[in-house]
Amino acid sequence: MGKGKTLFWLIPVLLIIVLIPPVTGSVTTREGVFLILMYVTLAVSLNIILGYTGYVSFGHIVFYGIGGYVAFYLMKFHGIHLIPAMILGGVGAAMAAFALGEAVLRLRGAFFAIATIGVNEAVKALVNNLNFIGGAEGLFFNFRIYKAYGGAARAIWFSYYTMAVLTIITVIAAYLIKKSKFGLGLMAIREDEDAAIILGVNAKRYKSLAYAASAFFPGMVGAVFFFKAGNIEPHDAFHLIKSIEMIFMVMLGGYGNVTGAVTGALVYERLKGFLLVNPLFKNLHMAISGVILLLIVLFTPQGIIGFIREKSKKLREILE
């Protein structure tokens, strides 16, 4: 009962948001919605390992960076189109997660969280010293690369629509994962990993697959973002603050359900935008976000959507 009700309203809402920039023709609105879509995809992806499985990844942005670099390299030096380069970037990120998971997923709790920070910083340091991908200076596109897309202006719109499709696919995939036998196994691990193992859940395999799935989509997001930007360098690709933002979005909206991650991303993007344009708060937006997160953890740890689900039985079925 209730199966699919969440997607029935959530996807149309996302489509309406996607259509606002083309209808208005506003470049500013397009850039704002692009960021919203990007945040939604990152938050929903992280929710697979954080919300479903209960593993807090503080260095999850590493997969965004890996996917971005793989795709950027393929587009710049091999002339590969954005779409296949994006998919390969996602595959590269997922493969990296699967390999890294063999080590870090042996850890639990704070030890896992700290290890993921170490992974991000180690990869960042490595990329800084790899000259064939630009080292610390990074890589840049020649504007001629955008000719295949009808010029730079059309390429930006192409990246916008690509991000929109990616966001919708990610939301659907995350929802289907939650509703599957695999998703039930992940949530069993979250509640009590030792008990889940006793009941027959292959925790090692499930965690590795969840980690890879949660890395695949950020890898593709990185590919689209840096294609649009026209350059990529280690500081932007592996910026740890972005990982903190991802966690904030998931916790704000409510971990463990797709609607929560989407809501958290929407609220955070608007909140961040407000704080950055306000002279009083523009240098304090992360501190303010931290205070808000602390209040959420203390008073409503289930997040915005979790709180609503708890108070309303009628809304519980459509806010999954």
Residue pairs with C-beta under 8 A, 6 or more apart in sequence:
1 317
2 317
2 318
2 320
3 179
5 317
5 318
5 320
6 175
6 258
6 259
6 318
6 319
6 320
7 171
7 172
7 175
8 318
9 318
10 171
10 258
10 259
10 262
11 168
11 171
11 172
14 40
14 164
14 167
14 168
14 171
14 262
15 168
17 33
17 36
17 37
18 33
18 37
18 164
18 167
20 29
20 33
21 29
21 30
21 33
21 160
30 156
30 157
30 160
32 269
32 273
33 160
34 159
34 160
34 163
34 228
35 269
36 265
36 266
36 269
37 163
37 164
37 166
37 167
38 163
38 167
38 221
38 224
38 225
39 245
39 249
39 265
39 266
39 268
39 269
40 167
40 170
40 171
40 261
40 262
40 265
40 266
41 163
41 166
41 167
41 170
41 217
41 218
41 221
42 64
42 217
42 218
42 221
42 242
42 246
42 249
42 265
43 246
43 249
43 250
43 253
43 261
43 262
43 264
43 265
44 170
44 171
44 174
44 217
44 258
44 261
44 262
44 265
45 170
45 174
45 213
45 214
45 215
45 216
45 217
45 218
45 221
46 57
46 60
46 214
46 218
46 246
46 247
46 249
46 250
46 261
47 174
47 214
47 250
47 255
47 256
47 257
47 258
47 260
47 261
48 174
48 177
48 186
48 210
48 213
48 214
49 55
49 57
49 60
49 210
49 211
49 214
50 56
50 57
50 214
50 247
50 250
50 255
51 250
51 255
51 256
51 257
51 260
51 261
52 177
52 178
52 183
52 186
52 187
52 190
52 210
52 256
53 186
53 187
53 189
53 190
53 206
53 207
53 210
54 189
54 190
54 191
54 193
55 105
55 108
55 112
55 207
55 210
55 211
56 112
56 113
56 247
57 112
57 113
57 116
57 211
57 214
57 243
58 113
58 114
58 116
58 117
58 120
58 240
58 243
58 244
58 247
59 116
59 117
59 118
59 119
59 120
59 121
59 240
59 243
60 116
60 214
60 215
60 218
60 243
60 246
61 120
61 218
61 238
61 239
61 240
61 242
61 243
61 246
62 96
62 116
62 119
62 120
62 123
62 124
62 238
63 93
63 94
63 96
63 97
63 214
63 215
63 216
63 218
63 219
63 222
64 93
64 218
64 219
64 221
64 222
64 225
64 237
64 242
65 120
65 123
65 124
65 127
65 222
65 234
65 237
65 238
66 89
66 92
66 93
66 96
66 123
66 215
66 219
66 222
67 86
67 89
67 90
67 92
67 93
67 215
67 218
67 219
67 220
67 221
67 222
67 223
68 89
68 219
68 222
68 223
68 225
68 226
68 232
68 237
69 89
69 127
69 133
69 222
69 232
69 237
70 85
70 88
70 89
70 92
70 93
70 219
70 223
71 82
71 85
71 86
71 88
71 89
71 220
71 222
71 223
71 226
71 227
72 85
72 139
72 223
72 226
72 227
72 232
73 133
73 139
74 80
74 84
74 85
74 88
74 89
75 81
75 82
75 85
75 141
75 145
75 227
76 139
76 141
76 145
79 145
80 88
81 148
82 149
82 158
82 159
82 162
82 223
82 224
82 227
83 162
85 223
85 227
86 162
86 166
86 220
86 223
86 224
86 227
87 220
89 219
89 220
89 222
89 223
90 216
90 217
90 219
90 220
90 223
91 216
91 219
92 219
93 215
93 216
93 218
93 219
93 220
93 222
94 212
94 213
94 215
94 216
94 219
95 212
96 215
97 211
97 212
97 214
97 215
97 216
98 208
98 209
98 211
98 212
100 119
100 211
101 207
101 208
101 211
101 212
102 208
103 115
104 112
104 115
104 116
104 119
105 112
105 204
105 207
105 208
105 211
107 115
108 193
116 243
117 240
117 243
120 238
120 240
120 243
121 238
121 240
123 238
124 234
124 235
124 237
124 238
127 133
127 135
127 234
127 237
127 238
128 135
128 136
128 234
129 135
133 139
134 140
134 232
134 233
136 233
136 234
137 233
138 231
138 232
138 233
138 234
138 236
138 237
139 231
139 232
139 233
140 230
140 231
141 227
141 230
141 231
143 152
143 230
146 152
146 154
146 155
149 155
149 158
150 158
155 227
155 228
156 228
159 224
159 227
159 228
160 228
162 224
163 221
163 224
163 225
166 217
166 220
166 221
166 224
170 217
171 258
171 262
173 213
173 217
174 258
174 261
175 258
175 320
177 183
177 186
177 213
178 187
178 257
178 258
178 320
182 206
182 209
185 196
185 201
185 202
185 206
186 206
186 207
186 210
187 256
188 195
188 196
188 199
188 201
189 196
189 201
189 203
189 206
189 207
190 256
193 203
196 203
197 203
222 237
226 232
226 237
229 236
241 286
244 286
245 268
245 272
245 289
248 264
248 268
248 289
248 292
248 293
249 261
249 264
249 265
249 268
250 260
250 261
250 264
250 303
251 264
251 293
251 296
251 297
251 303
252 263
252 264
252 267
252 268
252 292
252 293
252 296
252 303
252 304
253 259
253 260
253 261
253 262
253 263
253 264
253 265
253 267
253 303
253 304
253 305
254 260
254 261
254 263
254 264
254 302
254 303
254 304
254 305
254 306
254 307
254 309
255 261
255 303
255 306
256 306
257 305
257 306
257 309
257 319
257 320
258 320
259 305
259 319
259 320
260 303
260 304
260 305
260 306
260 319
263 303
263 304
263 305
264 303
264 304
267 304
268 289
271 289
271 292
272 285
272 289
274 281
275 281
275 282
275 284
275 285
275 288
276 282
276 285
281 288
296 303
300 306
300 307
302 309
302 310
305 319
308 315
308 319
309 315
309 316
309 319
